[in-house]
Amino acid sequence: LKLEVSSTVNLDPPPPEAPRQRVVGWFSMASRNLLIGLGLSVGVAVAAVLWQRAKKRKEEEWERGAFSSSVGVGRAEATWAAKNQVKGVVGRDEIFNAGERGEGPLQLPAEVLNGDLSGLEKKYDLVIVGAGLSGAVIAERCSRELGMTSLILDVRDHIGGNCYDYITKDGIRASKYGAHLFHTKEVRVWEYVNRFSQWMPFDHRVKGRVPDTSGEKKLVPIPPVQETVNTLFGEKISNEEEMRAWYETQRVKPPSGDAQNGEEAALSRVGPELYEKIFKHYTKKQWDKYPEELDASVLMRLPCRETTDDRYFGDSHQALPVRGYTRIFENMLLSDPNITIRLNVDFFQAREQGLLPEYDMLVYTGPIDSYFSQQGMPKLEYRSLRFEETYLEPEELSALPVEERKTETTGDGFFQEAMVVNYPSPDVKFTRIVEYKHVPNQPEAVKQGKVAGTLIAKEYSSAEGDPYYPVPNPDNRALYEKYRALAEKEEGVCFVGRLASYKYFNMDQAILNALEFYDNLKETGKLAPKRRPEDYGEGDGPK
């Protein structure tokens, strides 16, 4: 072999200093890489700190704007917040525990939503008309404890009845049928709802824009407390004894001894000045009747606070479901193989067309007069609500006149100072404005300040639309008794709930009423009421 070597290639051994140069080069490169790595690490750490600070500023901005106290967002001041027996987050959310992290309602299958009644079982133990509280409780209890099957039908496209809430396209949790505030003194009800949701403490407080003696509208607590009277009438009440004495100078005793109508009831409770400024015209807007045209019971429940307690409710347990009210129904119904749901179904049309499966008992939760519409009797009177919703971006909020939004008392990104502000004066057509962004069960994006704008809902009372509130007066009560007599004779049908009983139930009252129907089934074999609707006491009614 002949090896030819280019003259340009140096085959001589390297000089002795070359290894040292390479080592120095390696150390130099390693040092540079280390410095670059350290720099990147410091940069990432600084960026993380800055991000956390920005996030905290956004959260603090939401907390400053949301209706809060020294205790926190959605809470009363410490003395009154302590009366709420809900301490921290409690309850179980099995859907969340199974890994679902979505904030809004679950997507329901097509067969639930398409209104098609084909493909059902031949027979069910119960057909339940209405997917609200009453129907859901009876279906859940009958399945869980007795293994009974239920078919739930609802003309709407969602479960949950009037409790249904959802996430808007802008990321805010809102209620489709007006604000719902859960409160109860019934331990049984509280323990029951804890099976289907996590709950956080919430002390509902309402403000009102009410004219003072000069006609200037002031923001004051409703129901009236010491602050309300001092602000509106220039008093200097500082304790319960002084407040009690002020009430005594105001109250007007009914001429016959007992209040015969709402006006006499209100005057006997709060006197003419508060009655005129807060209750008289608000009642007219809500019911389209002045208090003198309503039962005394409607205004006899007016709370007369002598303390500084500005909570709207005094019940021992007051809370919001952490992931909304719809989640309660999802946990109650969706994973139970004994419960079948069909939405977008008109029960009366399906019955007329012969599309219903066989069943042992019909549980009807709709308006009782609709069920007996073919009897030719007059319709019962209801009030409905109309909601005018508006999403306002920050620049739109800033452009609002001071009469609509007082910047000195309203936080950035908010329209008003509290979740609910009532407008009791006759010069305003709506009854109240609800701003959902204030509540602490909003999605994390809202609480982290990522939703810059806000959603408000102006509420108007109406005689048209879905029935919300029975109108309590002697004529309607007498007519309902005729319907009740028909219902008691109707074989194989159980009438349950607010609309079927022509009685406004609070959420906890509706749940307790349904639980007691179920108790009767266990004890006697008959799904029937344990007591008359009026025995549950007055509900809150329109707020």
C-alpha positions as CSV (number, residue, x, y, z in Angstrom):
1,L,0.0,0.0,0.0
2,K,1.1,3.5,-0.7
3,L,-0.3,6.2,1.6
4,E,-0.4,9.6,0.0
5,V,-0.6,12.4,2.5
6,S,-1.6,15.9,1.6
7,S,0.9,18.4,2.4
8,T,-1.9,20.5,4.1
9,V,-2.5,17.9,6.8
10,N,-0.4,18.1,9.9
11,L,0.2,14.6,11.3
12,D,2.7,15.8,13.9
13,P,1.6,15.2,17.6
14,P,-0.1,18.2,19.2
15,P,1.9,20.5,21.3
16,P,1.7,19.8,25.0
17,E,-0.4,22.9,25.7
18,A,-3.4,21.8,23.5
19,P,-5.1,19.6,26.1
20,R,-5.0,22.4,28.5
21,Q,-6.6,24.7,25.9
22,R,-9.4,22.3,25.3
23,V,-10.0,21.9,29.1
24,V,-10.1,25.7,29.4
25,G,-12.5,25.9,26.5
26,W,-14.8,23.3,28.0
27,F,-14.9,25.1,31.3
28,S,-15.5,28.4,29.6
29,M,-18.4,26.9,27.6
30,A,-19.9,25.3,30.7
31,S,-19.6,28.5,32.6
32,R,-21.4,30.4,29.9
33,N,-24.2,27.7,29.7
34,L,-24.5,27.8,33.5
35,L,-24.8,31.6,33.5
36,I,-27.4,31.4,30.7
37,G,-29.3,28.7,32.6
38,L,-29.2,30.7,35.8
39,G,-30.4,33.8,33.9
40,L,-33.3,31.9,32.3
41,S,-34.2,30.4,35.7
42,V,-34.1,33.9,37.3
43,G,-36.1,35.2,34.4
44,V,-38.8,32.5,34.7
45,A,-38.9,33.0,38.5
46,V,-39.3,36.8,38.1
47,A,-42.0,36.3,35.5
48,A,-43.8,33.8,37.7
49,V,-43.7,36.3,40.6
50,L,-45.0,39.1,38.4
51,W,-47.7,36.9,37.0
52,Q,-48.8,35.9,40.5
53,R,-48.8,39.6,41.6
54,A,-50.9,40.5,38.5
55,K,-53.2,37.6,39.2
56,K,-53.5,38.7,42.9
57,R,-54.2,42.3,41.8
58,K,-57.0,41.1,39.5
59,E,-58.5,39.0,42.3
60,E,-58.3,41.9,44.7
61,E,-59.9,44.1,42.1
62,W,-62.9,41.6,41.9
63,E,-63.0,41.4,45.7
64,R,-63.0,45.2,46.1
65,G,-65.8,45.5,43.6
66,A,-68.0,42.6,44.7
67,F,-70.4,43.2,47.6
68,S,-68.4,42.1,50.6
69,S,-67.7,42.8,54.3
70,S,-64.7,42.4,56.6
71,V,-65.6,38.6,56.6
72,G,-65.4,38.3,52.8
73,V,-67.3,38.5,49.5
74,G,-70.9,37.6,49.9
75,R,-70.8,37.7,53.7
76,A,-72.4,39.9,56.3
77,E,-70.4,41.6,59.0
78,A,-68.8,39.3,61.6
79,T,-71.6,39.6,64.2
80,W,-74.3,38.5,61.8
81,A,-72.1,36.2,59.6
82,A,-71.4,34.2,62.7
83,K,-75.1,33.2,62.9
84,N,-74.8,31.3,59.6
85,Q,-74.1,27.7,60.5
86,V,-72.5,27.0,57.1
87,K,-68.8,27.2,57.9
88,G,-66.5,26.9,54.9
89,V,-67.1,24.7,51.8
90,V,-69.2,21.6,52.7
91,G,-71.1,18.9,50.8
92,R,-70.3,16.4,48.0
93,D,-70.2,16.9,44.3
94,E,-69.8,13.4,42.8
95,I,-69.5,14.7,39.3
96,F,-66.6,16.9,40.3
97,N,-65.1,14.1,42.2
98,A,-65.2,11.9,39.1
99,G,-63.0,14.5,37.3
100,E,-65.4,16.9,35.6
101,R,-63.9,20.3,35.7
102,G,-66.4,22.3,33.6
103,E,-68.1,25.2,35.2
104,G,-71.4,25.1,33.3
105,P,-74.2,22.5,32.9
106,L,-73.3,19.2,31.4
107,Q,-74.1,18.5,27.7
108,L,-77.2,16.2,27.8
109,P,-77.5,13.3,25.2
110,A,-79.6,13.8,22.1
111,E,-82.2,11.3,23.2
112,V,-82.9,13.4,26.3
113,L,-83.2,16.6,24.3
114,N,-85.0,15.7,21.0
115,G,-88.5,15.3,22.4
116,D,-88.9,11.8,21.0
117,L,-90.8,9.4,23.3
118,S,-90.1,6.3,21.2
119,G,-87.7,3.7,22.5
120,L,-88.8,4.1,26.1
121,E,-89.6,1.2,28.5
122,K,-93.1,-0.2,28.2
123,K,-93.9,0.8,31.8
124,Y,-92.6,3.0,34.6
125,D,-93.5,3.1,38.3
126,L,-93.8,6.9,38.0
127,V,-94.3,9.4,35.2
128,I,-93.2,12.8,36.6
129,V,-94.3,16.0,34.9
130,G,-91.6,18.7,35.6
131,A,-87.9,18.4,36.1
132,G,-87.7,21.0,39.0
133,L,-87.2,20.5,42.7
134,S,-90.4,18.6,43.5
135,G,-90.1,16.1,40.7
136,A,-86.4,15.6,41.1
137,V,-86.6,14.9,44.8
138,I,-89.4,12.3,44.4
139,A,-87.6,10.6,41.5
140,E,-84.3,10.4,43.4
141,R,-85.9,9.2,46.7
142,C,-88.1,6.6,45.1
143,S,-85.2,5.2,43.1
144,R,-82.5,5.4,45.8
145,E,-84.5,3.8,48.6
146,L,-87.2,1.8,46.8
147,G,-85.7,1.0,43.4
148,M,-88.7,2.5,41.7
149,T,-88.4,3.7,38.0
150,S,-89.4,7.2,36.9
151,L,-89.8,8.9,33.5
152,I,-89.4,12.7,34.0
153,L,-90.9,14.9,31.3
154,D,-90.4,18.6,30.9
155,V,-91.5,21.0,28.2
156,R,-88.3,23.1,28.7
157,D,-84.9,22.1,27.2
158,H,-83.1,21.7,30.5
159,I,-83.5,20.1,33.9
160,G,-83.7,22.1,37.2
161,G,-86.9,24.0,36.7
162,N,-86.7,27.7,37.7
163,C,-83.4,26.9,39.6
164,Y,-81.6,26.4,36.3
165,D,-78.3,28.4,36.0
166,Y,-75.6,28.4,33.3
167,I,-72.5,30.1,32.1
168,T,-73.1,32.9,29.6
169,K,-71.0,33.4,26.5
170,D,-69.0,36.0,28.4
171,G,-68.2,33.6,31.2
172,I,-70.5,34.7,34.0
173,R,-72.7,32.3,36.0
174,A,-76.3,33.5,35.6
175,S,-79.8,32.2,36.5
176,K,-82.2,31.9,33.6
177,Y,-85.3,32.6,35.8
178,G,-84.0,35.2,38.3
179,A,-81.7,35.0,41.3
180,H,-82.1,32.1,43.6
181,L,-80.9,32.2,47.2
182,F,-80.9,29.1,49.2
183,H,-81.6,29.4,53.0
184,T,-83.2,27.0,55.4
185,K,-83.7,26.2,59.1
186,E,-84.6,22.6,58.3
187,V,-81.7,20.4,59.2
188,R,-83.2,17.5,57.2
189,V,-83.3,19.6,54.1
190,W,-79.7,20.9,54.6
191,E,-78.4,17.4,55.0
192,Y,-80.3,16.3,51.9
193,V,-78.9,18.9,49.6
194,N,-75.4,18.3,50.8
195,R,-75.5,15.0,49.1
196,F,-75.7,16.6,45.7
197,S,-73.4,19.6,45.8
198,Q,-70.7,21.5,47.5
199,W,-71.9,24.6,49.2
200,M,-70.2,27.8,50.3
201,P,-71.6,30.2,53.0
202,F,-73.5,33.2,51.6
203,D,-75.4,35.9,53.5
204,H,-77.8,37.5,51.1
205,R,-78.1,41.3,51.6
206,V,-80.3,43.6,49.5
207,K,-79.9,47.3,48.9
208,G,-82.5,49.7,47.6
209,R,-82.4,53.1,45.9
210,V,-84.9,55.0,47.9
211,P,-85.7,58.7,48.0
212,D,-85.0,60.5,51.3
213,T,-87.1,63.4,52.7
214,S,-85.6,65.7,50.1
215,G,-86.3,63.4,47.2
216,E,-82.7,62.4,46.6
217,K,-82.3,58.6,46.1
218,K,-80.0,57.0,48.6
219,L,-78.7,53.4,48.7
220,V,-80.0,51.8,51.9
221,P,-80.4,48.3,53.3
222,I,-83.7,46.5,52.7
223,P,-85.3,45.2,54.9
224,P,-85.0,48.5,56.9
225,V,-82.4,48.6,59.7
226,Q,-81.1,51.5,61.8
227,E,-79.0,52.7,58.8
228,T,-82.0,52.8,56.6
229,V,-84.0,55.0,58.9
230,N,-81.1,57.3,59.7
231,T,-80.3,57.8,56.1
232,L,-83.8,58.4,54.8
233,F,-85.3,60.4,57.7
234,G,-82.3,62.1,59.3
235,E,-82.6,60.2,62.5
236,K,-79.7,59.3,64.8
237,I,-80.7,55.9,66.0
238,S,-77.8,54.0,67.5
239,N,-79.2,51.0,69.3
240,E,-82.1,48.6,69.4
241,E,-84.0,50.4,72.1
242,E,-84.1,53.6,70.1
243,M,-85.1,51.7,66.9
244,R,-87.9,50.0,68.8
245,A,-89.1,53.3,70.1
246,W,-89.0,54.8,66.6
247,Y,-91.2,52.0,65.3
248,E,-93.7,52.5,68.1
249,T,-94.1,56.2,67.0
250,Q,-94.8,55.0,63.5
251,R,-97.0,52.0,63.6
252,V,-100.8,52.3,62.9
253,K,-103.0,49.7,64.5
254,P,-105.7,48.2,62.2
255,P,-109.2,49.6,62.8
256,S,-110.7,46.2,63.5
257,G,-107.8,44.9,65.6
258,D,-106.5,42.4,63.0
259,A,-105.1,43.5,59.6
260,Q,-107.7,42.8,56.9
261,N,-105.4,43.5,53.9
262,G,-101.8,44.1,52.9
263,E,-101.9,47.8,53.6
264,E,-103.2,47.5,57.1
265,A,-100.6,44.8,57.7
266,A,-97.8,47.0,56.4
267,L,-98.9,50.0,58.4
268,S,-99.1,47.9,61.6
269,R,-95.5,46.6,61.0
270,V,-93.5,49.6,59.7
271,G,-95.7,52.7,59.8
272,P,-96.7,55.1,56.9
273,E,-93.2,56.6,56.1
274,L,-91.4,53.4,55.4
275,Y,-94.6,52.0,53.8
276,E,-94.8,54.8,51.3
277,K,-91.1,54.9,50.4
278,I,-90.3,51.2,50.2
279,F,-93.3,48.9,50.2
280,K,-96.4,50.5,48.7
281,H,-95.3,51.1,45.1
282,Y,-92.9,48.1,45.0
283,T,-95.9,45.9,45.8
284,K,-97.9,47.5,43.0
285,K,-95.1,47.0,40.5
286,Q,-94.7,43.4,41.6
287,W,-98.3,42.3,41.9
288,D,-100.1,44.9,39.8
289,K,-102.1,45.4,42.9
290,Y,-101.7,47.9,45.7
291,P,-101.3,46.3,49.2
292,E,-104.9,47.0,50.1
293,E,-105.9,44.6,47.3
294,L,-103.8,41.7,48.7
295,D,-104.1,39.4,51.6
296,A,-102.7,40.7,54.9
297,S,-100.3,37.7,54.9
298,V,-98.4,39.1,51.9
299,L,-97.1,42.1,53.9
300,M,-97.5,40.8,57.4
301,R,-94.2,38.9,56.9
302,L,-92.3,42.2,56.4
303,P,-89.2,42.0,58.7
304,C,-88.9,44.8,61.2
305,R,-85.2,44.9,62.2
306,E,-84.3,46.7,65.3
307,T,-80.6,45.8,65.0
308,T,-77.9,46.4,62.4
309,D,-78.5,43.0,60.9
310,D,-78.8,43.7,57.2
311,R,-79.2,40.0,56.1
312,Y,-82.3,39.4,54.0
313,F,-82.9,36.1,55.7
314,G,-82.5,34.9,59.3
315,D,-82.3,31.2,58.7
316,S,-79.5,29.1,60.3
317,H,-78.2,27.8,57.0
318,Q,-77.6,30.1,54.1
319,A,-75.4,29.1,51.2
320,L,-74.7,29.0,47.4
321,P,-73.9,25.8,45.5
322,V,-70.2,26.1,44.5
323,R,-70.8,25.0,40.9
324,G,-74.4,26.3,40.5
325,Y,-77.9,25.0,41.1
326,T,-78.0,22.9,37.9
327,R,-75.2,20.7,39.3
328,I,-77.5,19.7,42.1
329,F,-80.0,18.2,39.6
330,E,-77.2,16.6,37.6
331,N,-76.0,14.7,40.6
332,M,-79.5,13.8,41.6
333,L,-80.7,12.4,38.3
334,L,-78.2,11.9,35.5
335,S,-76.3,8.8,36.7
336,D,-79.3,6.9,38.1
337,P,-80.3,4.0,35.8
338,N,-83.9,4.0,37.3
339,I,-84.5,7.6,36.1
340,T,-85.2,8.5,32.5
341,I,-85.5,12.1,31.3
342,R,-87.1,13.5,28.2
343,L,-87.1,17.2,27.6
344,N,-88.8,19.4,25.0
345,V,-92.0,17.3,25.7
346,D,-95.4,18.7,26.2
347,F,-97.1,16.3,28.6
348,F,-100.7,17.2,27.5
349,Q,-99.9,16.8,23.8
350,A,-98.1,13.5,24.4
351,R,-101.0,12.2,26.4
352,E,-103.5,13.3,23.8
353,Q,-101.5,11.6,21.1
354,G,-101.2,8.4,23.1
355,L,-97.4,8.5,23.2
356,L,-97.0,8.0,27.0
357,P,-95.8,4.6,28.3
358,E,-97.8,2.8,31.0
359,Y,-97.3,3.9,34.6
360,D,-98.6,3.3,38.1
361,M,-98.7,6.9,39.3
362,L,-98.6,10.3,37.7
363,V,-96.7,13.0,39.6
364,Y,-97.8,16.4,38.3
365,T,-95.8,19.5,39.3
366,G,-97.3,22.0,36.8
367,P,-100.1,24.6,37.3
368,I,-103.1,22.8,38.8
369,D,-105.6,24.9,36.6
370,S,-103.8,23.7,33.5
371,Y,-104.3,20.1,34.4
372,F,-108.1,20.7,34.7
373,S,-108.4,23.1,31.9
374,Q,-111.1,21.0,30.2
375,Q,-113.4,21.6,33.2
376,G,-114.3,25.0,32.0
377,M,-113.3,26.7,35.3
378,P,-111.6,30.2,35.4
379,K,-107.8,30.3,35.4
380,L,-105.9,31.0,38.6
381,E,-104.0,34.3,38.6
382,Y,-100.2,34.2,38.5
383,R,-97.5,36.8,38.2
384,S,-94.5,36.2,35.9
385,L,-91.2,37.9,35.4
386,R,-89.5,39.4,32.4
387,F,-85.7,39.8,32.4
388,E,-83.9,42.5,30.4
389,E,-80.3,41.4,30.3
390,T,-77.4,43.6,29.3
391,Y,-73.7,42.8,29.2
392,L,-71.6,46.0,29.8
393,E,-68.0,46.3,28.8
394,P,-65.7,48.5,31.0
395,E,-65.9,51.4,28.6
396,E,-69.7,51.2,28.6
397,L,-69.7,51.2,32.4
398,S,-67.5,54.3,32.4
399,A,-69.8,56.1,30.1
400,L,-72.9,55.6,32.2
401,P,-74.4,58.8,33.8
402,V,-74.0,59.1,37.6
403,E,-77.7,58.6,38.1
404,E,-77.2,55.0,36.9
405,R,-73.8,54.2,38.2
406,K,-72.1,56.0,41.1
407,T,-68.4,55.5,40.4
408,E,-67.3,56.5,44.0
409,T,-69.2,53.5,45.5
410,T,-69.0,51.0,42.6
411,G,-65.9,48.8,41.9
412,D,-64.2,48.7,38.5
413,G,-65.9,46.3,36.2
414,F,-69.2,46.4,38.2
415,F,-72.5,48.2,37.5
416,Q,-73.8,48.5,41.1
417,E,-72.8,48.1,44.7
418,A,-74.5,44.9,45.5
419,M,-75.9,41.8,43.8
420,V,-79.5,42.9,44.2
421,V,-80.6,46.5,44.2
422,N,-84.3,47.2,44.5
423,Y,-86.1,50.2,43.0
424,P,-89.2,50.7,45.0
425,S,-90.2,54.1,43.6
426,P,-93.0,54.4,41.1
427,D,-90.9,56.4,38.6
428,V,-88.9,53.3,37.6
429,K,-90.8,50.5,35.8
430,F,-88.6,47.6,36.8
431,T,-88.5,46.2,40.3
432,R,-84.8,45.5,40.8
433,I,-81.5,44.9,39.1
434,V,-79.5,41.8,39.7
435,E,-75.7,41.8,38.9
436,Y,-74.5,38.2,39.1
437,K,-70.8,39.0,39.1
438,H,-71.0,39.9,42.8
439,V,-71.6,36.3,44.0
440,P,-68.7,34.1,45.2
441,N,-69.8,31.0,43.3
442,Q,-68.8,32.6,40.0
443,P,-66.3,30.7,37.8
444,E,-62.7,31.1,38.6
445,A,-62.1,33.3,35.6
446,V,-64.5,35.9,37.0
447,K,-62.9,35.8,40.4
448,Q,-59.4,36.1,38.8
449,G,-60.5,39.3,37.0
450,K,-60.4,37.7,33.6
451,V,-64.0,38.9,32.8
452,A,-63.7,42.6,32.5
453,G,-67.3,43.4,31.9
454,T,-70.5,42.6,33.8
455,L,-74.0,41.2,33.2
456,I,-77.0,43.0,34.7
457,A,-80.7,41.8,34.6
458,K,-83.5,44.3,35.1
459,E,-86.6,42.5,36.3
460,Y,-90.1,43.5,35.3
461,S,-93.2,41.9,36.8
462,S,-95.8,40.7,34.3
463,A,-99.2,39.0,34.0
464,E,-97.9,37.2,30.9
465,G,-95.3,34.4,30.7
466,D,-94.3,31.4,32.8
467,P,-96.2,31.4,36.1
468,Y,-93.9,32.3,39.0
469,Y,-96.0,33.6,41.9
470,P,-99.6,32.8,42.9
471,V,-101.5,36.0,43.6
472,P,-102.8,35.7,47.1
473,N,-106.2,37.2,47.5
474,P,-109.6,35.8,48.6
475,D,-111.0,35.2,45.1
476,N,-107.9,33.2,44.1
477,R,-107.9,31.2,47.3
478,A,-111.6,30.3,46.9
479,L,-111.0,29.2,43.3
480,Y,-108.0,27.1,44.3
481,E,-110.1,25.3,46.8
482,K,-112.3,24.2,44.0
483,Y,-109.3,22.9,42.1
484,R,-108.0,21.2,45.2
485,A,-111.3,19.3,45.5
486,L,-110.9,18.1,42.0
487,A,-107.3,17.0,42.6
488,E,-108.3,15.0,45.6
489,K,-110.7,13.0,43.5
490,E,-108.3,12.4,40.6
491,E,-107.3,8.7,40.8
492,G,-103.6,7.8,40.2
493,V,-102.4,11.4,40.1
494,C,-100.3,13.1,42.8
495,F,-100.2,17.0,42.7
496,V,-96.9,18.2,44.2
497,G,-95.0,21.5,44.4
498,R,-95.5,25.2,44.1
499,L,-97.7,25.4,40.9
500,A,-99.7,22.3,41.7
501,S,-100.4,23.6,45.2
502,Y,-101.0,27.3,44.2
503,K,-98.5,28.2,47.0
504,Y,-95.2,30.0,46.8
505,F,-92.6,27.6,48.3
506,N,-89.1,28.7,49.0
507,M,-86.6,26.1,47.7
508,D,-86.2,24.4,51.1
509,Q,-90.0,24.3,51.5
510,A,-90.4,22.7,48.1
511,I,-87.8,20.1,49.0
512,L,-89.3,19.4,52.4
513,N,-92.8,19.1,50.8
514,A,-91.5,16.5,48.3
515,L,-89.6,14.6,51.0
516,E,-92.8,14.4,53.1
517,F,-94.7,13.1,50.1
518,Y,-92.1,10.4,49.8
519,D,-92.3,9.7,53.6
520,N,-96.0,9.0,53.2
521,L,-95.3,6.5,50.4
522,K,-92.9,4.6,52.6
523,E,-95.2,4.7,55.6
524,T,-98.6,4.1,54.0
525,G,-97.8,3.0,50.4
526,K,-99.5,6.1,49.1
527,L,-97.7,9.1,47.5
528,A,-99.7,11.8,49.2
529,P,-99.2,15.0,51.2
530,K,-98.6,14.9,55.0
531,R,-99.9,18.4,55.5
532,R,-101.6,21.2,53.6
533,P,-99.4,23.6,51.6
534,E,-100.3,26.5,53.8
535,D,-99.0,24.6,56.8
536,Y,-95.4,25.2,55.6
537,G,-95.7,28.9,56.3
538,E,-95.2,31.8,54.0
539,G,-92.6,31.7,51.3
540,D,-90.4,34.7,50.5
541,G,-92.4,35.5,47.4
542,P,-91.2,38.2,45.1
543,K,-88.0,39.9,46.5
